[in-house]
Amino acid sequence: MMMENGLSMEYGDGYMEQEEEWEREGLLDPAWEKQQKKTFTAWCNSHLRKAGTAIDNIEEDFRNGLKLMLLLEVISGETLPKPDRGKMRFHKIANVNKALDFIASKGVHLVSIGAEEIVDGNLKMTLGMIWTIILRFAIQDISVEEMTAKEGLLLWCQRKTAPYKNVNVQNFHLSFKDGLAFCALIHRHRPDLIDYAKLSKDNPLENLNTAFDVAEKYLDIPRMLDPDDLQNTALPDERAVMTYVSSYYHCFSGAQKAETAANRICKVLKVNQENERLMEEYERLASDLLEWIRRTMPWLNSRQADNSLAGVQKKLEEYRTYRRGHKPPRVEQKAKLETNFNTLQTKLRLSNRPAYLPTEGKTVSDIANAWKGLELAEKAFEEWLLAETMRLERLEHLAQKFKHKADAHEDWTRGKEEMLQSQDFRQCKLNELKALKKKHEAFESDLAAHQDRVEQIAAIAQELNTLEYHDCVSVNSRCQRICDQWDRLGALTQRRRTALDEAERILEKIDILHLEFAKRAAPFNNWLDGTREDLVDMFIVHTMEEIQGLIQAHDQFKATLGEADKEFNLIVNLVREVESIVKQHQIPGGLENPYTTLTANDMTRKWSDVRQLVPQRDQTLANELRKQQNNEMLRRQFAEKANIVGPWIERQMDAVTAIGMGLQGSLEDQLHRLKEYEQAVYAYKPNIEELEKIHQAVQESMIFENRYTNYTMETLRVGWEQLLTSINRNINEVENQILTRDSKGISQEQLNEFRSSFNHFDKNRTGRLTPEEFKSCLVSLGYSIGKDRQGEMDFQRILAVVDPNNTGYVHFDAFLDFMTRESTDTDTAEQVIDSFRILAADKPYILPDELRRELPPDQAEYCIQRMPPYKGPNGVPGALDYMSFSTALYGETDL
């Protein structure tokens, strides 16, 4: 052991050799011998007075060995051999040898100290012997945290004087020179004896005299040091100071027991306060998360919209904002909530407290169920939005198609009812009558040709009603008008035909050319109308195959234009031939065709329209082709990225799961690897964000399927969130296992054995065991469980410990805690009660002042607020029941 200035000393051995070494090195202060003589004399007298005697001169009064033997009997409590009463030198040597033999019998090896030197009055030898006795009987038994005597005594001084101003105990010479350290030791244990606030570092003599006087008067500690010697010596003698300080230690040893008891209580209370803080934080986080889910669910479950494409697209954008901005913080909050709950349960198990049961509706399973419901609602909401988008897009297309066909039909029917109700045929000649008849036959043909158009209009209206188009009222009204008009046209047509047949018996003249024109012009005109409708018809496609099919059909149509051109020329030539005949023969009214209302100009105009619409259709199809090519590029771009990200997430999940099974290295290695995976996952997040951007472009382009990948954005999001949750959960489990291992003192080999046994029976690698698997695992580890009724009852009690929430599964943390608890010891309620009983001086109750004196302020107030009043016998006002409080800490009773 090292002293200040490099001085070394072995307690009980080599006193003279040490003195000679210091003297050779010039470190020996002559004043030390004087200080030791005074201190050792006072120390001896403090014990000899118990036998009714004392010494005046230490080197003279021990020469005959009688008082030396008496001193040893007093301080040891044992009886030494009967001394020789003769006065001869050999009698004295015999007595001193008896004393030295007794010292040696106590395990002290005396070096260079002989009976002759003591008998001859050798002061150095006598002081060395007394120092040896002091070390053995006053200092050696001092023990603070398993340190040696000197270190323990120094640590005791440092702890007791730590709160005091101007006191810094680092040694047993200079640190005590100004007297404040002595005063602080007295004030710490007896504050009523010294007013420490009035002491000053500038008055060392006053401080020393105050401490020595108070110690002698009230503590029965004699003056062993001289204040003047301490002040006038540059380096006071360490042995003298240690001897005097040891008297303080023994005087206050009773208070040391109280301090130990207080430390135990502080430790228990600190654990309890931290557990309560974690419980309150769990309740707060759980309430906040459940409230957020409660507020969010009505929005996700709502299916109300204004039935317009713009409104649904706005809702879709709101949902994207929710997934990117609102939900991620809640995912982190849920992970933190689970981590805090697992940490709390681990700490409760390690501190031998009952498991924490959250308030009703806030358990981990309640939160998991609420979260699962939220995810199902999200999935259903997104599917509804996409389906609604497709439905409304089709509705808009159908509505435009309905309007286009209805407009064309109404254009065609305009004036038809008036024409059918006309009585013009009654003033016609025969040829005019026949012309009217033929004209009516042509109209019937045209009417029949328009039957398909009316049926198409009705079918489109029906589909709009089925898909709940927002303006179904006006669609139904218009469709009904068209159908009613169509019925009237049919009836009027039949009535006019009957009248013409009746008049035919009178008038008969046929104009072949007009009839031929009407026959050819009517279907050609219908073809032109249908062709124009087809060329301006709106379409919607989602794939390259669909647009390519439209382009192919359009190319086939263009191939028929040559034949149509021949038909057009033929029809026009018929009109020209009629004009030629009329001009040649001057037929009155001959230019009017009685069989049709169509004219060559109508045919020419419509044919011209068709020829202009063909290149416009070419451009429209080309634009759509480019759009679908861009969509195809987006599909490939998303698939390429998704086919990389998806397998990466699956590999990371498999790796994290493997680590979580405890199959790879020590717990620290597992924790390190999990942290590395956590960093790698967060570093990989830009790939997810890039994929989200591509997915947004895909949705904005109305792309609803992708044959290039099996991954969807939703599956990747769920996989990503599950990966983050798995890493956080595994890190928390490994940290709890490390905490369990370190606090319980189990070896890595034991932990590996527990993990290996657990994994052996965890066939599905789920990280948990069924009760039957758990029983088999216990048996494999040598745990005896009978097959009778008593064995089953014992196993059910064990199962209640490892599965307090009755989930039907045993997780590895609970299994490890049970196995380690079988071979380790923890604090109990009885130990805490014994500690409180020491502070209460064996009373069955404790007072608030006693708690405030022995415990730190915050923990003292914690106890005072929670301890129930003492209701037993011999109580005093303000008495507190520490027994009920201690048992409540361990869940054995309720406060």
KOLKE-315618 format. One line per field, with one value per residue (C-alpha): x, y, z. Coordinates in steps of 0.2 Angstrom, whole numbers. Layout:
x c(X; ...) .
y c(Y; ...) .
z c(Z; ...) .
//
This chain:
x c(0; 7; 7; 9; 27; 30; 31; 26; 21; 15; 3; 10; 27; 44; 40; 59; 64; 52; 58; 76; 72; 63; 78; 90; 79; 78; 59; 58; 52; 58; 42; 33; 40; 34; 17; 16; 21; 7; -6; -1; 0; -18; -24; -17; -24; -42; -41; -31; -44; -56; -45; -43; -25; -15; 3; 13; 28; 26; 44; 46; 29; 28; 46; 41; 27; 13; 3; 7; -1; -16; -18; -19; -32; -43; -43; -44; -56; -46; -35; -16; -5; -1; 13; 29; 29; 48; 58; 73; 77; 73; 55; 52; 58; 47; 31; 35; 38; 21; 13; 23; 18; -1; 1; 9; -5; -17; -8; 4; 21; 33; 49; 64; 54; 61; 57; 75; 72; 55; 63; 78; 65; 69; 56; 56; 53; 40; 31; 32; 25; 10; 7; 6; -7; -17; -17; -22; -36; -42; -39; -38; -56; -62; -70; -78; -83; -70; -55; -40; -41; -32; -41; -57; -55; -50; -65; -76; -69; -72; -90; -94; -86; -91; -106; -95; -87; -68; -66; -57; -50; -36; -24; -21; -9; -12; -31; -34; -22; -35; -47; -62; -62; -63; -77; -86; -85; -93; -106; -111; -116; -120; -125; -131; -113; -105; -112; -101; -108; -98; -81; -68; -53; -43; -44; -36; -31; -49; -56; -44; -48; -66; -66; -55; -64; -81; -75; -68; -83; -97; -90; -78; -64; -48; -36; -24; -17; -9; -16; 0; 10; -2; 0; 19; 23; 24; 18; 9; 12; 0; 0; -5; -19; -25; -25; -36; -48; -50; -58; -71; -75; -78; -88; -99; -100; -118; -122; -113; -126; -140; -131; -130; -149; -153; -143; -153; -169; -163; -159; -176; -185; -175; -180; -199; -199; -191; -204; -218; -211; -211; -228; -235; -225; -233; -250; -247; -241; -254; -268; -261; -259; -276; -284; -275; -281; -299; -299; -292; -303; -319; -310; -303; -320; -329; -335; -343; -339; -347; -347; -335; -318; -310; -317; -310; -293; -292; -296; -282; -270; -275; -272; -255; -251; -258; -246; -231; -233; -245; -243; -223; -222; -236; -226; -211; -222; -229; -212; -206; -222; -218; -200; -204; -217; -204; -191; -203; -208; -189; -185; -200; -194; -176; -182; -193; -209; -226; -228; -236; -254; -259; -276; -291; -291; -272; -263; -251; -264; -277; -264; -260; -278; -281; -266; -271; -289; -281; -270; -286; -295; -281; -280; -299; -299; -286; -294; -310; -302; -294; -310; -320; -307; -309; -328; -330; -318; -329; -344; -337; -333; -350; -359; -349; -354; -372; -372; -364; -376; -391; -386; -384; -401; -410; -403; -409; -427; -429; -444; -448; -464; -471; -465; -475; -490; -491; -505; -495; -498; -517; -513; -500; -501; -498; -480; -479; -489; -477; -463; -470; -473; -455; -449; -459; -451; -434; -438; -444; -427; -418; -429; -425; -407; -408; -416; -398; -393; -409; -405; -387; -393; -404; -390; -378; -392; -395; -376; -375; -389; -380; -364; -373; -369; -371; -383; -393; -409; -406; -399; -415; -426; -417; -417; -436; -439; -430; -439; -456; -452; -446; -462; -472; -461; -465; -484; -484; -474; -486; -501; -493; -489; -507; -513; -501; -506; -524; -520; -508; -524; -527; -509; -495; -479; -462; -446; -432; -418; -425; -429; -411; -404; -414; -410; -391; -391; -400; -388; -373; -379; -382; -364; -357; -366; -360; -343; -342; -348; -335; -321; -325; -330; -321; -311; -301; -287; -275; -263; -252; -262; -278; -272; -263; -280; -288; -275; -276; -295; -293; -281; -293; -307; -295; -293; -312; -312; -308; -325; -334; -327; -334; -351; -350; -346; -360; -373; -368; -369; -387; -391; -382; -391; -408; -403; -398; -415; -425; -415; -417; -436; -441; -451; -460; -454; -443; -428; -437; -434; -450; -441; -429; -424; -406; -397; -380; -374; -378; -368; -354; -353; -353; -341; -329; -331; -326; -311; -306; -309; -298; -281; -288; -292; -274; -267; -278; -273; -254; -256; -264; -250; -237; -246; -247; -229; -225; -236; -226; -210; -217; -222; -205; -197; -207; -205; -186; -185; -198; -189; -173; -181; -193; -180; -169; -182; -185; -167; -165; -180; -173; -156; -164; -175; -160; -151; -166; -166; -149; -140; -125; -112; -114; -128; -116; -112; -131; -134; -120; -126; -144; -138; -128; -144; -154; -141; -141; -160; -161; -148; -158; -174; -170; -174; -191; -194; -188; -200; -214; -211; -212; -228; -235; -232; -239; -255; -256; -255; -270; -260; -269; -259; -241; -237; -218; -218; -228; -224; -236; -232; -243; -234; -217; -223; -230; -213; -203; -213; -212; -193; -191; -203; -193; -176; -183; -191; -176; -164; -175; -176; -157; -154; -166; -157; -140; -148; -155; -138; -128; -140; -142; -124; -126; -112; -112; -112; -128; -136; -131; -137; -154; -155; -150; -164; -177; -173; -173; -191; -196; -198; -207; -194; -207; -198; -211; -216; -233; -236; -232; -216; -211; -213; -203; -189; -189; -187; -173; -164; -165; -181; -191; -210; -221; -234; -247; -259; -246; -234; -247; -252; -233; -232; -247; -239; -223; -234; -242; -225; -218; -235; -244; -255; -261; -257; -254; -236; -219; -207; -188; -187; -199; -191; -173; -180; -187; -171; -160; -171; -170; -151; -150; -155; -164; -170; -185; -198; -191; -174; -182; -192; -175; -167; -181; -181; -162; -167; -181; -170; -180; -196; -212; -214; -203; -205; -204; -189; -179; -183; -177; -161; -156; -162; -159; -173; -182; -183; -187; -202; -207; -208; -218; -231; -234; -232; -249; -250; -245; -260; -251; -248; -237; -238; -234; -241; -235; -229; -228; -230; -215; -219; -235; -226; -211; -223; -233; -217; -216; -235; -238; -251; -260; -256) .
y c(0; 17; 32; 51; 56; 38; 30; 12; 2; -16; -16; -26; -31; -22; -6; -4; -8; 5; 18; 15; 16; 33; 39; 34; 43; 59; 57; 54; 69; 69; 76; 60; 51; 64; 63; 44; 44; 56; 47; 29; 34; 41; 26; 14; 24; 24; 5; 3; 15; 1; -9; 5; 10; 20; 24; 40; 35; 23; 17; 15; 8; -7; -13; -26; -32; -32; -17; -23; -40; -31; -20; -35; -43; -28; -25; -43; -49; -64; -70; -71; -83; -79; -66; -68; -56; -56; -40; -48; -44; -62; -60; -44; -53; -68; -56; -46; -63; -69; -53; -54; -73; -68; -55; -68; -80; -67; -69; -54; -57; -46; -41; -34; -32; -42; -43; -37; -20; -17; -21; -10; 5; 6; 20; 15; -3; 1; 12; -1; -14; -3; 2; -17; -19; -4; -11; -28; -24; -6; -4; -22; -26; -10; -16; -5; -13; -27; -14; -16; -8; 8; 10; 6; 18; 32; 28; 29; 46; 52; 47; 54; 71; 72; 84; 97; 113; 114; 96; 84; 69; 61; 55; 53; 68; 84; 81; 82; 96; 111; 101; 103; 84; 80; 92; 86; 67; 73; 84; 70; 58; 71; 87; 93; 94; 106; 121; 117; 132; 144; 135; 143; 135; 150; 145; 127; 127; 132; 119; 105; 110; 111; 93; 86; 94; 88; 71; 69; 77; 69; 54; 47; 48; 54; 67; 57; 72; 89; 103; 113; 97; 95; 114; 115; 99; 100; 83; 76; 58; 46; 33; 45; 52; 34; 29; 44; 42; 24; 29; 39; 25; 13; 26; 28; 10; 9; 23; 13; 0; 12; 19; 2; -1; 16; 12; -4; 5; 19; 5; -3; 14; 19; 4; 6; 24; 20; 6; 19; 31; 18; 13; 31; 33; 17; 23; 40; 33; 19; 32; 44; 30; 22; 39; 43; 26; 30; 47; 40; 24; 34; 43; 27; 18; 32; 29; 45; 55; 67; 53; 63; 58; 74; 71; 53; 59; 72; 58; 48; 62; 64; 46; 47; 62; 51; 37; 48; 61; 55; 36; 35; 44; 33; 17; 23; 27; 9; 2; 13; 8; -11; -8; 2; -12; -26; -16; -13; -31; -36; -24; -30; -48; -44; -34; -48; -37; -43; -41; -25; -26; -11; -3; -11; -8; -3; -20; -24; -36; -22; -10; -24; -28; -9; -8; -23; -15; 1; -8; -18; -2; 6; -8; -8; 11; 11; -3; 7; 22; 13; 4; 20; 29; 15; 16; 35; 35; 22; 32; 48; 38; 31; 48; 56; 41; 42; 61; 58; 44; 53; 69; 60; 51; 67; 75; 60; 60; 79; 83; 64; 65; 80; 71; 55; 65; 74; 72; 78; 61; 66; 80; 70; 62; 43; 45; 57; 44; 30; 41; 45; 26; 22; 36; 29; 12; 19; 28; 12; 4; 18; 17; -1; 3; 15; 2; -4; 14; 16; -1; 5; 21; 12; -1; 14; 22; 6; 3; 21; 17; 1; 11; 24; 39; 55; 63; 48; 58; 68; 53; 43; 57; 59; 40; 40; 54; 45; 28; 36; 46; 29; 21; 35; 35; 16; 19; 34; 24; 10; 22; 31; 15; 9; 26; 24; 7; 12; 26; 15; 8; 25; 32; 21; 28; 23; 33; 19; 31; 40; 23; 16; 32; 30; 12; 15; 31; 26; 12; 22; 37; 25; 18; 36; 41; 25; 28; 46; 41; 27; 39; 52; 38; 40; 25; 20; 7; 1; -10; -10; -24; -15; 1; -10; -19; -2; 3; -14; -12; 6; 0; -14; 0; 11; -4; -3; 15; 11; 1; 15; 27; 17; 16; 35; 38; 26; 36; 53; 47; 41; 59; 66; 54; 60; 78; 74; 66; 80; 93; 83; 80; 95; 84; 96; 92; 78; 84; 80; 62; 55; 40; 49; 65; 62; 72; 71; 86; 77; 62; 73; 82; 67; 58; 73; 73; 55; 58; 72; 62; 47; 56; 64; 46; 41; 55; 51; 33; 38; 49; 35; 23; 34; 36; 17; 15; 27; 17; 2; 10; 15; -3; -10; 4; 0; -19; -17; -8; -18; -35; -28; -21; -35; -49; -37; -34; -53; -57; -44; -51; -69; -63; -53; -68; -80; -68; -66; -85; -83; -95; -83; -78; -70; -58; -43; -50; -52; -34; -27; -36; -31; -13; -15; -21; -7; 6; -4; -3; 15; 18; 8; 19; 31; 15; 14; 33; 31; 17; 28; 41; 29; 21; 39; 41; 24; 29; 46; 37; 26; 10; -3; -19; -24; -41; -38; -41; -49; -35; -21; -5; -11; -27; -18; -5; -19; -28; -13; -9; -27; -27; -11; -18; -35; -26; -15; -30; -41; -27; -24; -43; -45; -30; -37; -54; -45; -35; -52; -61; -47; -44; -62; -66; -81; -86; -86; -105; -106; -93; -103; -119; -111; -104; -121; -130; -117; -117; -136; -136; -121; -131; -117; -104; -92; -87; -94; -111; -119; -126; -143; -138; -128; -143; -154; -140; -140; -159; -158; -146; -158; -150; -163; -162; -176; -184; -185; -172; -163; -162; -154; -142; -137; -135; -123; -113; -111; -107; -93; -86; -86; -82; -70; -63; -81; -79; -98; -95; -94; -81; -83; -68; -76; -93; -85; -76; -92; -102; -89; -85; -104; -101; -83; -73; -56; -44; -49; -40; -47; -40; -22; -24; -28; -13; -2; -10; -5; 13; 13; 7; -10; -1; -8; 9; 23; 42; 55; 63; 47; 44; 62; 59; 43; 43; 56; 70; 64; 45; 50; 60; 46; 34; 47; 50; 31; 23; 20; 26; 14; 7; -6; -4; 9; 20; 39; 53; 53; 35; 26; 7; 2; -17; -15; -3; -16; -30; -19; -15; -34; -36; -46; -34; -18; -1) .
z c(0; -5; 6; 1; -4; -10; 8; 9; 24; 28; 42; 57; 49; 47; 58; 62; 44; 37; 49; 44; 26; 28; 38; 24; 11; 22; 23; 42; 52; 70; 76; 71; 86; 98; 90; 90; 109; 114; 103; 107; 126; 125; 115; 128; 143; 134; 136; 153; 162; 160; 171; 183; 179; 166; 160; 161; 151; 137; 136; 155; 160; 148; 153; 166; 154; 167; 160; 142; 146; 155; 140; 128; 140; 140; 121; 116; 130; 132; 147; 145; 155; 173; 173; 183; 198; 201; 198; 190; 171; 166; 174; 164; 148; 151; 154; 138; 128; 134; 127; 111; 109; 111; 98; 86; 90; 82; 65; 67; 61; 71; 63; 72; 89; 103; 122; 127; 117; 126; 143; 140; 136; 118; 112; 94; 97; 110; 98; 84; 96; 101; 82; 79; 92; 86; 68; 74; 87; 81; 62; 55; 57; 48; 31; 18; 2; 4; 4; 15; 33; 28; 12; 20; 34; 21; 10; 26; 30; 12; 11; 28; 24; 5; 8; 18; 12; 12; 17; 4; 13; 2; 16; 34; 37; 27; 24; 43; 47; 48; 59; 48; 43; 62; 64; 49; 55; 72; 64; 51; 65; 79; 72; 89; 95; 83; 72; 57; 48; 60; 57; 46; 37; 42; 61; 61; 80; 85; 73; 81; 99; 95; 88; 102; 116; 109; 106; 123; 132; 123; 113; 126; 114; 123; 116; 106; 96; 100; 89; 90; 85; 70; 65; 68; 58; 39; 37; 52; 57; 48; 61; 75; 64; 59; 77; 82; 67; 70; 87; 78; 66; 81; 90; 75; 69; 74; 62; 48; 50; 48; 32; 25; 28; 21; 5; 3; 4; -8; -20; -19; -20; -35; -44; -39; -45; -61; -64; -60; -72; -86; -82; -83; -100; -107; -102; -110; -126; -127; -124; -137; -150; -147; -148; -165; -172; -165; -174; -190; -192; -196; -211; -217; -216; -224; -242; -245; -261; -273; -286; -297; -304; -297; -280; -279; -285; -272; -259; -266; -264; -246; -243; -250; -239; -224; -228; -230; -217; -204; -202; -201; -184; -177; -183; -173; -158; -158; -159; -144; -135; -137; -132; -116; -111; -114; -104; -90; -89; -89; -75; -65; -66; -62; -46; -41; -44; -50; -69; -75; -81; -91; -88; -97; -116; -116; -116; -130; -137; -138; -146; -159; -163; -165; -176; -187; -189; -195; -208; -214; -215; -225; -237; -239; -241; -255; -264; -264; -270; -285; -289; -288; -299; -312; -311; -312; -327; -336; -331; -339; -355; -355; -352; -367; -378; -373; -377; -394; -399; -392; -402; -418; -416; -411; -427; -437; -430; -431; -442; -445; -435; -445; -461; -457; -452; -468; -480; -496; -505; -508; -520; -530; -547; -549; -552; -537; -526; -531; -527; -510; -507; -512; -502; -487; -490; -490; -474; -466; -471; -463; -448; -446; -448; -433; -422; -416; -412; -401; -392; -390; -382; -370; -365; -361; -351; -341; -338; -331; -319; -314; -310; -301; -312; -303; -316; -319; -319; -334; -343; -339; -344; -361; -364; -360; -373; -386; -383; -383; -399; -407; -402; -410; -426; -427; -426; -438; -450; -450; -452; -467; -476; -474; -482; -496; -500; -501; -513; -524; -532; -540; -544; -551; -559; -555; -557; -558; -557; -541; -533; -537; -530; -514; -512; -514; -505; -489; -484; -490; -480; -465; -467; -468; -452; -443; -450; -444; -427; -426; -432; -418; -405; -388; -382; -366; -366; -353; -362; -378; -384; -384; -393; -406; -408; -412; -424; -433; -434; -441; -454; -460; -461; -472; -483; -487; -492; -510; -512; -503; -515; -530; -522; -519; -537; -542; -532; -537; -556; -553; -548; -562; -574; -566; -569; -587; -590; -582; -592; -608; -606; -595; -582; -570; -552; -559; -549; -533; -528; -521; -513; -502; -494; -497; -510; -519; -508; -492; -499; -504; -488; -477; -488; -487; -468; -468; -478; -466; -450; -456; -453; -437; -431; -436; -425; -410; -411; -413; -397; -387; -393; -386; -370; -368; -373; -358; -347; -352; -348; -330; -328; -332; -322; -306; -309; -311; -294; -285; -290; -282; -266; -262; -261; -252; -238; -238; -236; -222; -213; -214; -207; -193; -189; -188; -176; -165; -163; -154; -167; -171; -157; -141; -136; -138; -156; -159; -153; -164; -179; -176; -174; -191; -199; -192; -199; -216; -217; -213; -226; -239; -236; -251; -262; -254; -257; -275; -277; -270; -283; -297; -289; -289; -307; -311; -301; -309; -326; -322; -323; -312; -316; -320; -327; -325; -306; -292; -280; -276; -267; -253; -250; -250; -238; -226; -228; -225; -209; -203; -206; -195; -182; -181; -180; -165; -157; -158; -152; -137; -133; -135; -123; -111; -112; -108; -94; -87; -89; -81; -67; -63; -65; -77; -89; -108; -108; -97; -108; -124; -116; -112; -130; -137; -128; -131; -150; -150; -145; -155; -171; -181; -176; -170; -154; -142; -135; -132; -114; -120; -129; -113; -102; -113; -113; -94; -93; -106; -94; -79; -71; -63; -66; -60; -71; -57; -52; -40; -55; -66; -52; -50; -69; -69; -56; -66; -82; -72; -69; -87; -95; -83; -96; -101; -119; -122; -127; -117; -125; -123; -111; -99; -101; -97; -82; -75; -78; -70; -56; -51; -47; -42; -27; -27; -14; -4; 6; 22; 18; 16; 32; 41; 34; 39; 57; 58; 54; 66; 80; 82; 83; 74; 66; 59; 60; 46; 54; 55; 36; 32; 42; 35; 16; 2; 2; -13; -8; 10; 4; -8; 8; 19; 5; 2; 20; 29; 47; 60; 69; 80; 99; 107; 92; 93; 82; 65; 66; 49; 45; 36; 36; 25; 13; 11; 7; -5; -15; -20; -23; -8; -1; -7; -1) .
//
